């Protein structure tokens, strides 16, 4: 099997077009890493980077820790790519949601050239989000004690010209994000794979050396420190990693195939023959979005209740203070209540995403328009009801899978005391993103190989595309 994979990669470099696309993609990804490492003028990035290293276990699961993961560590270095590609992702999600609820955008999306117009709107919104987030990030670096709990020191070197620093930092951060967006689009057009997704993936993989170092320290601690982990733990971690990767691949590729039959029809003087096909409904239709939404929302309540409770003083308010602190203690990541609430929110956002993005009524109308029907189901309302019922059932399976994958790093880090740098590669958003992006990239490479009559990555069957 491994020999077949190596031979397939060797065949990739025998095709001139595919070879040039691979090298172009690698070159652009190197540029993206350079962008994340260049510090913004006027900021002491080394001090903040040292703080993140010393507090990796505490800051890893925080909102800033998750954001730093998506930026490839640029945030903790005060790099020009500290906003990362996330403003563009946020703008794209906002436009998608608006398209689902606004008839004007929905109509535009179905028109010829409408998609290009919607993409243009997303770019405009990205600039607006970058300016806003960049300005607030400059304020956060200006007052790092409020942004980074436990941080002591000053990041801004020149405190006499703060407004110039704010303007300069905001423009640099906006330019950095727009540069990453443009580079990602160039990879999509001229390289291999989805450029925007690859930019995020390379940022996550940039933390792999830290994870390997932490893993080595787990089993080979410094002199005088007794290791809590042995050979059995190493084998268990390896088995868990293989199982998680296999599960993510299986569920990411899983789909329910709905048979569709097309009747013979005449359009003008042309007669189109009937035929049979199938409609693929993905089990994990929402992808990684429910995990991101649920994690981002649940990062705030615990801090809010804890701060609120600590601010209440006096014997007469003892009940309310203890109640708020009690709620805050059960909203920590290692609490059972948090894990239950986390799972319920993933379930909710999975159905929410499907409800906004999967339009069964439009699919039913399109089938009826082109003479297609599902065997045993009447066209029209009955078809839309059938698709709605089917999608609801398979979404439940996808949501349960997402919940299991999302809680694995939390359980490993908070309960089993595995370092966050290591546990983050055993599930959560990072694993879902990496596996999904690599599958898409391999699918595109396989299509180039099959066009040149080379064997793909699988001898039996083919790597199925994600729909």
RAGI-V145396 format. One line per field, one symbol per residue. phi: phi as a letter, one per 20 degrees, with the letter a starting at -180 (. if undefined). A space follows every 10 residues. Layout:
phi->???
This chain:
phi->.fffffffff fgeeegffff ffffffffff ffffgfefff gnceffffff ffffcffeef efffffffff emnfffdlef dffmefgfff ffffffffff ddgffffffe efnfffffff ffffffffff ffffffffff ffcfffedfn fcpceffdee cfffffffff ffffffffff ffffffffed dcneffffff ffffffefgf fffffffgec ffgndefedc ffffffffff ffffffffff ffefbeeefc ddefbdcmee deffacbbde dffdfemefg fffffffffe gfffffffff fecnffdfff fffffffffe dffeefffff ffffffffff fffffedddf fffffffffe mdbegncffn ffffffffff ffffffffff ffffffegff fffedelfgf geffedqmff ffffffffff ffffffffff fdmdfefcfd ncfffed
